[in-house]
Amino acid sequence: MKIKFILLVTVFAALGVAANAQCPQAMAYQATIHDASGHPLNNGMRVGFRLTIYQSVNPGTPVYQETFTSTTNLLGHVSLKPGKGTPTTGNFASINWASGHKYMQVEIDINETGNYLNMGTEIQNSLPYALYADSAGKGGYPQHHIGENYGGGIIFYVSDNGQHGLIADSADMGADTVKWALADTTLLKASLQGAGGGFTNTERIVVKQGTGKYAANLAANDTTGGYGDWFLPSVTELILLYQQQQVVGHFNNSGTYWSSTENANTSATALSFSSGVPSSIPKATAGNVRAIRAF
């Protein structure tokens, strides 16, 4: 299976370290995995990981290697704790983090075929132990909840014990006046329906349509809270938002909201906020827009 991209986020967190320690004994590692078409590899797909810590690069000296098996969630996220996997080379606790830069190579094995795909190498920097103290009671991870004001809006969906989820802007960007697209006879290939698909759909629409007042472009240009990664939700993401409409608030409860999911040359999916039923309607129809972002 071809992989389009993998978004890597690595955060050091001291787990079970003595009070006088300076280097972490494990890390928090999170990734979002999509296939070549931009679909998140979701719904519990098993993914194997092989992580290798190098002393310098090109090619560098491997000082530690371990393997993991994880499963993706609804948004295609996985979470690992490097240092807590199955070691194949070296000892994590014996890594001398003070002896120059360390780099971590990430390889993945979709469906555990035994064949690893190299996803790249990134520098690792150990954080002071004191930084962990603030989050120690949370096990080193932030834990968020539905209804929380966070990340420029209001959280309406969470996963991975509150580590990931979706945030809605607190206000609409169009009051029943916004078309889905400027040209309603062009197929834009923004057909992703599931959670995790809205961002890719929005990118495809904006690249094809360019500037102007239409649903995806309004969402993509949202800068609420100082964030620039807002997007128009896919139909599944929009249904999740509808289910929390009382928590998020300020919706047109009798209106129709656009999703980023395209159905055909002339139609796209919208959701009635009076019934919660999605339907395919002409792209030239005026509707409402509520931007969301992921964390």
Secondary structure per residue as TSV (DSSP state, phi and psi in degrees):
chain	resnum	aa	ss	phi	psi
A	1	M	-	360.0	130.3
A	2	K	-	-78.3	140.5
A	3	I	E	-111.3	124.8
A	4	K	E	-73.6	-50.2
A	5	F	E	-162.8	163.0
A	6	I	E	-135.6	122.6
A	7	L	E	-88.2	119.2
A	8	L	E	-107.6	131.6
A	9	V	E	-133.2	120.2
A	10	T	E	-120.3	129.0
A	11	V	E	-130.1	127.1
A	12	F	E	-75.8	137.2
A	13	A	-	-145.5	124.2
A	14	A	-	-75.9	122.3
A	15	L	-	-117.5	110.4
A	16	G	S	69.1	37.0
A	17	V	-	-97.2	143.6
A	18	A	-	-63.9	158.3
A	19	A	T	-62.2	-25.8
A	20	N	T	-97.2	8.7
A	21	A	-	-78.1	153.1
A	22	Q	-	-116.6	-19.1
A	23	C	S	-117.9	148.6
A	24	P	-	-73.3	154.0
A	25	Q	S	-103.4	0.2
A	26	A	-	-163.6	164.6
A	27	M	E	-126.3	160.7
A	28	A	E	-101.9	123.6
A	29	Y	E	-128.4	129.3
A	30	Q	E	-129.9	143.5
A	31	A	E	-144.1	151.3
A	32	T	E	-121.6	125.5
A	33	I	E	-116.5	131.2
A	34	H	E	-123.9	154.9
A	35	D	E	-86.0	-175.7
A	36	A	T	-65.7	-19.9
A	37	S	T	-93.9	0.3
A	38	G	S	91.8	1.8
A	39	H	-	-77.0	131.8
A	40	P	B	-67.4	139.3
A	41	L	-	-81.4	86.6
A	42	N	-	-113.1	-167.3
A	43	N	S	61.7	42.8
A	44	G	S	77.9	26.9
A	45	M	-	-68.8	134.0
A	46	R	E	-81.7	133.0
A	47	V	E	-132.3	128.7
A	48	G	E	-91.5	142.6
A	49	F	E	-124.5	142.1
A	50	R	E	-128.0	117.9
A	51	L	E	-112.2	130.6
A	52	T	E	-125.9	125.9
A	53	I	E	-94.6	126.2
A	54	Y	E	-112.4	144.7
A	55	Q	E	-87.9	105.0
A	56	S	S	65.6	177.0
A	57	V	S	-129.7	176.4
A	58	N	T	59.4	67.0
A	59	P	T	-90.6	-13.2
A	60	G	-	83.2	166.4
A	61	T	E	-109.5	119.6
A	62	P	E	-69.6	124.9
A	63	V	E	-108.1	-15.3
A	64	Y	E	-162.1	141.5
A	65	Q	E	-145.0	143.5
A	66	E	E	-150.9	163.8
A	67	T	E	-123.3	154.8
A	68	F	E	-138.4	159.4
A	69	T	E	-127.0	128.9
A	70	S	E	-135.7	169.6
A	71	T	E	-125.6	141.2
A	72	T	-	-77.1	151.7
A	73	N	-	-96.6	-164.8
A	74	L	T	-60.5	-29.9
A	75	L	T	-97.4	4.6
A	76	G	S	83.7	12.8
A	77	H	E	-83.8	149.6
A	78	V	E	-133.2	152.2
A	79	S	E	-130.6	132.3
A	80	L	E	-129.3	166.1
A	81	K	-	-126.3	85.4
A	82	P	T	-52.9	133.9
A	83	G	T	105.2	-13.3
A	84	K	S	-120.2	12.3
A	85	G	S	-86.3	-160.2
A	86	T	E	-96.4	108.0
A	87	P	E	-66.2	140.0
A	88	T	E	-119.7	-20.4
A	89	T	E	-146.1	128.9
A	90	G	S	75.3	-170.2
A	91	N	-	-135.6	121.9
A	92	F	G	-58.7	-41.9
A	93	A	G	-66.1	-17.0
A	94	S	G	-94.4	-2.0
A	95	I	-	-65.6	128.7
A	96	N	-	-90.9	91.7
A	97	W	T	-68.4	-17.7
A	98	A	T	-86.4	-4.9
A	99	S	S	-95.5	44.9
A	100	G	S	100.0	174.0
A	101	H	-	-64.7	143.9
A	102	K	E	-115.4	147.2
A	103	Y	E	-127.7	143.0
A	104	M	E	-114.8	123.4
A	105	Q	E	-93.8	134.9
A	106	V	E	-115.5	126.4
A	107	E	E	-125.1	142.3
A	108	I	E	-124.8	153.4
A	109	D	E	-133.0	97.7
A	110	I	E	-69.6	129.7
A	111	N	T	63.7	17.8
A	112	E	T	53.1	57.1
A	113	T	-	-86.3	-13.0
A	114	G	S	93.9	-5.1
A	115	N	-	-108.3	116.0
A	116	Y	-	-94.2	140.3
A	117	L	E	-108.1	123.7
A	118	N	E	-72.6	120.8
A	119	M	E	-102.8	5.6
A	120	G	E	115.3	174.7
A	121	T	E	-129.4	137.0
A	122	E	E	-134.8	150.6
A	123	I	E	-71.4	146.1
A	124	Q	E	-119.2	134.4
A	125	N	-	-126.5	125.6
A	126	S	-	-74.6	133.7
A	127	L	-	-94.6	152.5
A	128	P	-	-58.6	146.4
A	129	Y	T	-58.1	-34.6
A	130	A	H	-59.2	-27.9
A	131	L	H	-64.2	-27.4
A	132	Y	H	-73.6	-27.4
A	133	A	H	-56.6	-37.6
A	134	D	T	-65.1	-29.0
A	135	S	T	-111.5	10.7
A	136	A	G	-59.5	-38.3
A	137	G	G	-68.9	-13.0
A	138	K	G	-104.7	11.0
A	139	G	T	72.4	21.1
A	140	G	T	88.5	-4.1
A	141	Y	S	-118.8	140.8
A	142	P	-	-69.7	142.4
A	143	Q	-	-123.5	114.2
A	144	H	-	-108.7	167.5
A	145	H	-	-141.5	157.9
A	146	I	T	-61.6	134.5
A	147	G	T	94.8	-8.1
A	148	E	-	-75.4	136.9
A	149	N	E	-79.1	111.8
A	150	Y	E	-159.7	145.1
A	151	G	T	60.4	34.1
A	152	G	T	90.0	-1.1
A	153	G	E	-160.7	-144.7
A	154	I	E	-123.6	126.9
A	155	I	E	-70.2	130.2
A	156	F	E	-122.5	-3.1
A	157	Y	E	-153.8	136.4
A	158	V	E	-131.9	154.9
A	159	S	E	-146.2	171.2
A	160	D	G	52.7	48.5
A	161	N	G	56.3	36.9
A	162	G	G	86.0	7.9
A	163	Q	T	-80.9	-28.1
A	164	H	E	-130.8	165.8
A	165	G	E	164.8	-161.6
A	166	L	E	-127.8	142.3
A	167	I	E	-120.2	136.5
A	168	A	E	-106.1	141.4
A	169	D	-	-61.1	150.7
A	170	S	S	-81.8	-2.6
A	171	A	S	-144.3	155.2
A	172	D	-	-70.9	157.9
A	173	M	S	-107.0	-2.6
A	174	G	E	-154.2	129.9
A	175	A	E	-97.8	74.6
A	176	D	E	60.2	33.7
A	177	T	E	-130.2	2.2
A	178	V	E	-104.6	129.3
A	179	K	-	-80.6	160.0
A	180	W	S	-71.8	-37.0
A	181	A	-	-151.8	158.8
A	182	L	S	-70.3	-42.4
A	183	A	-	-110.8	120.8
A	184	D	T	-97.2	13.8
A	185	T	T	-120.4	11.2
A	186	T	-	-110.5	128.7
A	187	L	-	-80.4	120.7
A	188	L	-	-101.7	-1.8
A	189	K	-	59.9	36.4
A	190	A	-	-103.1	66.8
A	191	S	-	-104.0	2.9
A	192	L	-	-66.2	134.4
A	193	Q	-	-109.3	-28.3
A	194	G	S	-82.4	172.9
A	195	A	T	-62.5	133.1
A	196	G	T	97.4	-6.3
A	197	G	-	-95.4	-16.5
A	198	G	H	-62.7	-39.6
A	199	F	H	-62.8	-46.3
A	200	T	H	-65.5	-43.4
A	201	N	H	-55.6	-47.8
A	202	T	H	-60.7	-43.2
A	203	E	H	-59.6	-44.6
A	204	R	H	-64.4	-40.4
A	205	I	H	-65.9	-47.8
A	206	V	H	-66.1	-38.5
A	207	V	H	-60.8	-40.2
A	208	K	H	-78.2	-38.2
A	209	Q	H	-91.4	-27.1
A	210	G	-	75.1	-150.2
A	211	T	S	-77.1	162.8
A	212	G	S	133.6	171.2
A	213	K	S	-92.6	98.1
A	214	Y	S	-149.7	164.7
A	215	A	H	-55.2	-54.4
A	216	A	H	-64.2	-38.0
A	217	N	H	-70.2	-36.7
A	218	L	H	-60.8	-46.1
A	219	A	H	-65.0	-43.3
A	220	A	H	-65.8	-25.2
A	221	N	T	-98.2	9.2
A	222	D	-	-66.8	135.8
A	223	T	-	-126.0	21.4
A	224	T	G	-55.0	135.0
A	225	G	G	72.6	6.6
A	226	G	G	83.3	8.9
A	227	Y	-	-96.8	144.5
A	228	G	-	-117.9	18.6
A	229	D	-	-116.2	30.6
A	230	W	-	-73.2	154.3
A	231	F	B	-152.2	169.2
A	232	L	-	-85.5	125.9
A	233	P	-	-65.5	147.3
A	234	S	-	-67.9	174.2
A	235	V	H	-64.0	-38.5
A	236	T	H	-66.9	-42.7
A	237	E	H	-63.7	-35.9
A	238	L	H	-68.6	-37.0
A	239	I	H	-65.4	-41.4
A	240	L	H	-60.6	-38.0
A	241	L	H	-67.6	-43.2
A	242	Y	H	-58.4	-39.1
A	243	Q	H	-65.7	-19.5
A	244	Q	T	-115.5	27.5
A	245	Q	H	-63.9	-31.3
A	246	Q	H	-71.6	-30.4
A	247	V	H	-74.6	-44.7
A	248	V	H	-76.6	-47.9
A	249	G	-	79.6	171.5
A	250	H	-	63.1	38.0
A	251	F	-	-98.3	159.9
A	252	N	-	-86.0	96.0
A	253	N	T	-67.0	-12.9
A	254	S	T	-108.2	6.6
A	255	G	S	-96.0	175.5
A	256	T	E	-113.7	131.3
A	257	Y	E	-111.6	137.5
A	258	W	E	-77.5	138.8
A	259	S	E	-99.5	171.8
A	260	S	E	-91.0	3.6
A	261	T	E	-84.9	117.0
A	262	E	E	-87.2	144.2
A	263	N	-	-108.3	-39.9
A	264	A	S	-158.5	-176.3
A	265	N	S	-53.9	-39.3
A	266	T	S	-112.5	3.0
A	267	S	E	-139.5	155.2
A	268	A	E	-144.2	168.6
A	269	T	E	-89.6	132.0
A	270	A	E	-127.5	162.6
A	271	L	E	-125.4	127.6
A	272	S	E	-76.4	124.6
A	273	F	T	-87.2	5.0
A	274	S	T	-94.6	-30.6
A	275	S	T	-115.3	-21.7
A	276	G	-	77.0	15.1
A	277	V	-	-100.7	124.2
A	278	P	E	-78.0	150.1
A	279	S	E	-151.8	159.1
A	280	S	E	-93.9	121.6
A	281	I	E	-131.8	161.2
A	282	P	E	-58.5	141.1
A	283	K	T	-63.0	-22.8
A	284	A	T	-81.4	-3.5
A	285	T	S	-69.3	140.2
A	286	A	-	-80.3	130.3
A	287	G	E	-143.0	-173.6
A	288	N	E	-101.8	157.2
A	289	V	E	-132.6	129.5
A	290	R	-	-129.4	117.3
A	291	A	-	-79.2	149.9
A	292	I	E	-134.0	167.0
A	293	R	E	-145.5	160.7
A	294	A	E	-106.5	154.8
A	295	F	-	-136.2	360.0
